[in-house]
Amino acid sequence: MSELQRWAEGRPGSIIASREERQHKKAVDNLARETRFQGLKVDAEAALTGRIMERAVDLDGYRKSLANGDPVLDAVLTRIEIGFVDKAARLQRNFGSEFPS
């Protein structure tokens, strides 16, 4: 048994749990639930980040093919591509935030 498990279990009590034991169990359950939720948020943010990166690579290739070596057209399309990257970065930064920047 790990040290963390021993802390979570508290001390063994009688058949009827004391108020302190019930509070401890409730706090441990809440912590476990919050930990799982935070892990899910991390996974969701990683998925969003991966998707943004994939789309940025796709758009970069598409820009290059559309410009077809024309430096003026490439410059115009690059500005549009940078707009996507900026917006995606804001979306990523504010993901899950109650206070978007």
C-alpha positions, 0 to 999 in steps of 0.5 A: 500500500502506498503512502498516498493510499494510507493517507486517503484511507485515514485511520481504521474506525469502528463500524459506524464512522465518526463525523471526522471520518465521514468528512475525511472520506468526503474530502478524499472523494472530492479530491479524487474527482477533481484530480480526474477532472483536471486530468481530463482537461489536460487531455482535452487541451493536448488534443486541441493543441495537436489539432491546431498544429495539424491544421497549421501544417496543412495550411502552410502546405496549402499556402505554398501550393497556392503561391506556387513560388510567387513571392507577392502572393506568398506574402499575402497568403502568409499574412492570412495564415498568420491570422489563423495562427494568432487566433488559434493561439488565443483559443488555446491560451483561453481554453477553459478559462472563465476570463478570456484575454 
